[in-house]
Amino acid sequence: MDTIHLNGHSLTLEDVVKVARCGCKVNLDPAAKAFVKRGAAIVEKWVQEERVVYGITTGFGDLASVTIPSEQSEILQENLLKSHASGVGEPLPEDIVRAIMLLRINTLIRGFSGISLETLSLLVDLLNKGIHPLIPSQGSVGASGDLCPLSHLAIALLGLGDVFYKGERMQATLALEKAGLKPIKLKPKEGLALNNGTAATTGIASLVIYDALNLAKAADIAGAMSLEALHGVPYAFDSRTHELRPHFGQRTVASNVRRLIEGSEIIEAFKGARVQDAYSLRCIPQVHGASRDALDFVRQKIDIEINSVTDNPLIFPADGEALSGGNFHAQPIALAMDFLGIAVAEFTNISERRVARLVDSKLSGLPAFLMKNSGVNSGFMIPQYVCAALVSENKVLAHPSSVDSIPTSANQEDHVSMGAYAARKAQTILSNAQKVIAIEMLAAAQALEFSAPLKPGKGVYRAFQAIRERTPFLDEDILMAPLIEEVLSLVKSGEIVREVEEEVGELD
């Protein structure tokens, strides 16, 4: 596997996923190392001169007015991490922890944080050797950065706290020893360089947006499957309609659906059956498309943030200055994650309505709950309930976190972003949405069987085949949950999208 070269400027979302989920290793760009050394050198100079610089020779937050003597500058940094590692809740999963580690490295390599190359290199070693700090999921307010979770990350460099290594939870000092590494002693500014920034919020957000973009394609496939199963009217997807309202997402979705149903015997056979469909079918381009436009906006914000410096204060060696600012404030990502949550929730809102239509014989013309012998068999009755439950959860979760600021640090930090929770909440919404889309696909596959021997379009048919390779047609009730899990794995892994794209080409 290729090694990702980090310089603080060129990291991509796809790179983040490779490191987080595929174990791809990283190294530091030689030219960037020189900037790191310059930043560390000027911090050391300021300490020797006893220059007053926030977080280097002063306390933190509301304690910024407290001057710290130079002989205590190193213990100041260690105390910072010990006191700030106060998180609670379940540990973040491994892929998120790896994403967080990567993004912190990519910020620090820019050389504006005052960290030493020795300390930064140890963080790289932890990532490459698979030593993953235990980071509790709760405790960040998203300004001043993700102080709490990033402190849990940073204490592992000191041999403190717990980590996961080779599938086991153990003390950090033991994992370092097993991996042939040694803990470090922090130099001035290094604790603050490690724990002040948006890497936790952005690490979660990076994986959420990546999965959401895949889900958008899966939602188009599910919608096209339901359109075919319900003998839908194709005219709503005619390009002429969408050229008159040229939102990019709307046009993209309409094009995707046209490609997915191309060559459909079902659509052709029922083309004149009715003039128009219900909104959950007819407005797929408008609804899915609006969500796609939102996701494109979120992607832009993530692309910027993963290559940004989010520390405070920032060290400018060329100018000999340290500037206190607010780049740690995660508001851009908080708003983006709230927007993503709303957008993904809309995929589920309209999907559940299609599932409800599939199982309602009065609306679909299909057997009740998609079972020939309904009554003794309940068929897909309860999967629709599950969709309704998940959609209702998402409606509550879609309330934005970013409007809920609360003051901290004795009102010195009097506005916060709640970005970390916005990202975690968006992840929950996405997880629910993946389940809803999987249930729609499973139900639509069952419904398509009733149109045999007529075949759906080539894209829809490939999705149908992928589902049938793993789940049977139901002519009587069987355990339904394992079937949902099978299709869910196709959705979460992106496999069903890849299989369909092998048939119709890459979806937009």
C-alpha positions, -999 to 999 in steps of 0.1 A, spaced: 0 0 0 12 35 -8 25 58 19 8 91 23 32 120 23 21 148 46 30 184 41 -1 201 56 -14 213 22 -24 183 0 -42 158 21 -74 146 5 -106 131 19 -97 98 2 -63 99 19 -80 102 53 -101 72 45 -71 52 34 -52 59 66 -83 56 89 -98 24 75 -71 7 54 -41 11 76 -22 32 51 10 46 66 22 82 65 55 101 65 65 137 68 76 158 39 113 167 43 107 204 34 79 206 59 102 193 86 123 224 83 93 246 91 86 225 122 122 229 134 120 267 129 88 270 149 101 249 178 134 270 178 116 303 182 94 290 210 126 279 229 141 314 223 110 331 237 111 309 268 147 318 274 139 355 270 109 351 293 87 367 267 50 367 276 32 345 251 -1 329 257 1 292 266 39 292 266 46 316 295 11 321 307 -18 299 320 -47 289 299 -82 301 293 -93 324 321 -58 319 336 -42 336 307 -32 365 330 -11 342 352 26 344 342 45 311 343 82 312 350 105 296 324 116 268 347 79 257 349 72 259 312 75 222 306 55 211 336 28 236 325 24 216 293 22 182 310 -3 195 336 -24 209 307 -28 175 291 -33 157 324 -61 181 336 -77 183 302 -79 146 296 -113 145 314 -135 128 288 -164 105 294 -184 81 274 -176 51 251 -142 51 234 -143 64 198 -139 37 172 -105 29 157 -111 45 123 -121 78 139 -91 78 162 -68 72 133 -84 100 114 -80 123 143 -43 114 147 -37 120 110 -54 154 110 -34 165 140 -2 155 123 -12 173 92 -18 205 111 14 203 131 36 196 101 29 232 88 52 245 114 30 272 129 24 254 162 58 254 179 60 216 183 93 198 181 101 174 153 108 147 179 74 149 194 56 151 161 76 121 148 65 100 178 29 108 170 36 96 134 51 64 149 20 57 170 -2 60 139 20 39 117 25 12 143 -12 10 152 -10 24 187 -44 40 191 -51 62 222 -83 56 240 -103 87 233 -137 90 251 -165 102 228 -179 129 251 -163 160 265 -156 185 236 -175 217 231 -156 225 199 -138 256 212 -111 261 223 -108 233 198 -113 197 209 -93 201 241 -106 171 259 -104 144 232 -71 157 219 -56 156 254 -65 119 256 -47 115 223 -17 134 235 -11 118 269 -3 85 251 30 102 239 39 106 276 31 70 283 -1 80 302 -36 67 298 -48 36 279 -44 27 242 -55 -1 219 -26 -20 204 -29 -52 183 -65 -57 194 -58 -53 232 -65 -24 256 -34 -17 276 -15 11 293 2 35 269 36 29 285 34 -8 279 23 -4 242 52 20 236 76 -5 250 61 -34 230 64 -13 198 100 -3 206 92 33 213 99 56 243 76 83 258 87 119 255 90 148 278 70 178 266 88 210 256 73 245 259 41 250 239 38 213 229 9 203 251 -11 232 237 0 224 202 -13 188 206 -46 195 222 -58 228 208 -75 224 174 -104 208 155 -89 175 147 -115 154 167 -145 172 152 -130 171 117 -118 135 120 -154 123 127 -167 147 101 -143 135 74 -156 99 77 -192 110 79 -191 130 47 -173 102 29 -200 77 38 -227 102 32 -215 108 -4 -217 70 -10 -251 69 6 -264 95 -18 -257 71 -47 -273 43 -28 -304 64 -22 -307 70 -60 -304 33 -66 -330 25 -40 -353 52 -54 -350 38 -89 -357 3 -76 -389 15 -60 -399 35 -91 -396 3 -112 -414 -19 -86 -443 5 -84 -445 8 -122 -436 45 -120 -439 71 -147 -405 80 -162 -414 115 -175 -405 132 -142 -368 124 -150 -368 138 -185 -337 161 -189 -359 189 -204 -376 194 -171 -344 197 -151 -327 220 -176 -354 246 -167 -344 244 -130 -307 237 -132 -297 229 -97 -267 207 -100 -279 180 -76 -313 178 -91 -299 174 -126 -274 148 -113 -300 127 -97 -324 128 -127 -295 117 -149 -286 89 -125 -322 76 -124 -324 77 -162 -293 55 -164 -305 31 -138 -338 24 -155 -325 25 -190 -338 -5 -210 -365 -13 -185 -392 -37 -198 -413 -28 -168 -413 10 -174 -420 4 -211 -449 -19 -204 -466 4 -179 -457 37 -195 -493 48 -201 -508 35 -170 -510 69 -153 -500 105 -159 -479 111 -128 -467 96 -95 -468 105 -59 -441 130 -48 -419 103 -32 -413 90 -67 -419 120 -89 -397 144 -68 -367 121 -63 -345 145 -83 -356 175 -64 -353 160 -29 -323 138 -34 -307 166 -54 -311 192 -27 -294 168 -2 -266 162 -27 -260 200 -31 -258 202 7 -233 174 8 -212 191 -19 -210 222 4 -200 201 33 -173 183 13 -158 218 4 -156 227 41 -140 194 50 -114 197 22 -104 231 36 -103 221 72 -82 190 68 -54 212 54 -58 240 79 -39 252 109 -63 252 139 -39 259 168 -37 289 192 -15 309 195 0 306 160 37 309 157 51 329 128 89 323 128 96 345 98 80 375 116 91 365 151 56 368 163 29 347 181 -6 357 173 -36 347 194 -67 340 173 -96 317 169 -88 291 143 -96 265 170 -132 274 168 -151 246 150 -181 266 139 -174 260 101 -175 222 107 -203 224 132 -226 242 108 -215 218 80 -223 187 101 -257 201 111 -264 208 74 -253 172 66 -276 158 93 -306 176 78 -296 165 43 -292 129 51 -324 129 72 -342 139 41 -330 108 22 -347 88 50 -379 109 50 -386 102 14 -373 67 14 -396 56 42 -426 70 22 -416 48 -7 -414 18 16 -448 26 29 -461 28 -6 -445 -5 -15 -462 -24 13 -497 -8 10 -516 -28 -16 -541 0 -20 -514 23 -32 -491 -2 -50 -514 -27 -66 -490 -53 -52 -499 -80 -27 -504 -67 8 -470 -63 26 -454 -79 -5 -465 -114 4 -488 -135 -18 -503 -153 12 -506 -123 35 -526 -128 67 -508 -158 79 -477 -140 68 -469 -104 78 -442 -100 52 -427 -65 51 -451 -50 76 -426 -45 104 -396 -34 83 -417 -4 74 -422 2 111 -385 1 116 -381 27 89 -407 49 106 -388 45 139 -355 54 124 -369 84 104 -385 97 136 -352 94 154 -335 114 127 -361 141 128 -351 147 165 -314 144 158 -315 168 129 -320 197 154 -287 216 150 -261 215 177 -244 246 165 -271 269 178 -266 256 214 -235 275 225 -227 275 263 -200 295 280 -169 279 294 -137 288 313 -153 315 335 -168 332 304 -134 337 287 -145 312 262 -181 325 260 -191 311 226 -185 275 216 -194 255 185 -205 221 198 -189 209 166 -178 175 180 -214 166 190 -227 179 157 -203 155 140 -212 126 162 -249 133 158 -245 134 121 -228 100 122 -259 86 141 -282 101 115 -261 86 87 -261 52 104 -299 53 107 -302 64 70 -281 35 58 -305 11 75 -336 28 60 -321 27 25 -312 -10 30 -347 -18 40 -361 1 9 -337 -19 -13 -348 -52 3 -385 -44 0 -381 -31 -36 -363 -63 -46 -392 -83 -32 -417 -61 -51 -398 -64 -84 -404 -101 -84 -441 -95 -90 -434 -79 -123 -416 -110 -137 -410 -120 -164 -406 -83 -172 -371 -70 -163 -362 -37 -148 -335 -14 -163 -299 -26 -163 -288 -6 -133 -318 -16 -112 -315 -52 -123 -278 -53 -112 -288 -40 -78 -316 -66 -77 -291 -94 -85 -267 -82 -58 -295 -84 -33 -307 -118 -45 -273 -133 -43 -275 -127 -5 -312 -128 3 -341 -150 -10 -375 -141 -24 -400 -145 4 -431 -166 -1 -435 -171 36 -423 -154 68 -387 -160 79 -364 -142 102 -362 -107 87 -334 -91 107 -306 -112 91 -318 -102 56 -318 -65 65 -282 -70 78 -271 -86 46 -284 -57 25 -271 -32 51 -236 -46 46 -239 -39 9 -249 -3 15 -223 5 42 -194 -11 23 -204 7 -9 -204 -27 -26 -239 -23 -41 -229 10 -56 -198 -5 -71 -217 -34 -86 -242 -11 -102 -215 12 -115 -198 -18 -131 -230 -21 -151 -239 15 -159 -207 34 -154 -198 57 -125 -229 74 -111 -226 112 -106 
